[in-house]
Amino acid sequence: MSPPAATCRDERLNCAAIKAAHSCDDVFRATMMQQCARTCCYCT
């Protein structure tokens, strides 16, 4: 489940680079929902 927008944040410092490498989806989706939720647009 995605975090609410009010508390949604990134846990990692390199989320922008991860998104630029198109690694927010596919096999990394579950991890990115937890670690880079804001940058990868998983906030609800």
C-alpha positions in Angstrom: 0.0 0.0 0.0 1.3 3.5 -0.9 1.9 6.0 1.9 -0.5 8.9 2.3 0.8 12.1 0.6 1.2 13.9 3.9 3.7 11.4 5.2 5.2 10.2 1.9 8.9 10.6 1.7 12.0 9.1 0.2 14.2 7.0 2.4 17.2 7.0 0.0 19.3 10.0 -1.1 19.7 8.8 -4.7 16.0 8.4 -5.7 16.2 11.0 -8.5 19.0 8.9 -10.1 17.0 5.7 -9.7 14.0 7.4 -11.4 16.2 8.7 -14.2 17.4 5.1 -14.8 13.7 4.0 -15.1 14.1 1.7 -12.1 10.9 2.8 -10.2 8.8 0.0 -11.9 9.0 -3.6 -12.9 11.1 -5.8 -10.7 12.0 -2.9 -8.4 8.5 -1.7 -7.8 7.9 -3.1 -4.3 11.3 -1.8 -3.0 10.9 1.6 -4.6 7.4 2.0 -3.1 9.1 1.9 0.3 12.4 3.6 -0.4 11.6 6.2 -3.0 7.8 6.7 -2.7 7.8 10.4 -3.3 10.2 10.6 -6.2 8.7 7.5 -7.9 5.2 8.9 -7.5 3.7 6.2 -5.3 2.1 8.6 -2.8 -1.7 8.6 -2.5 
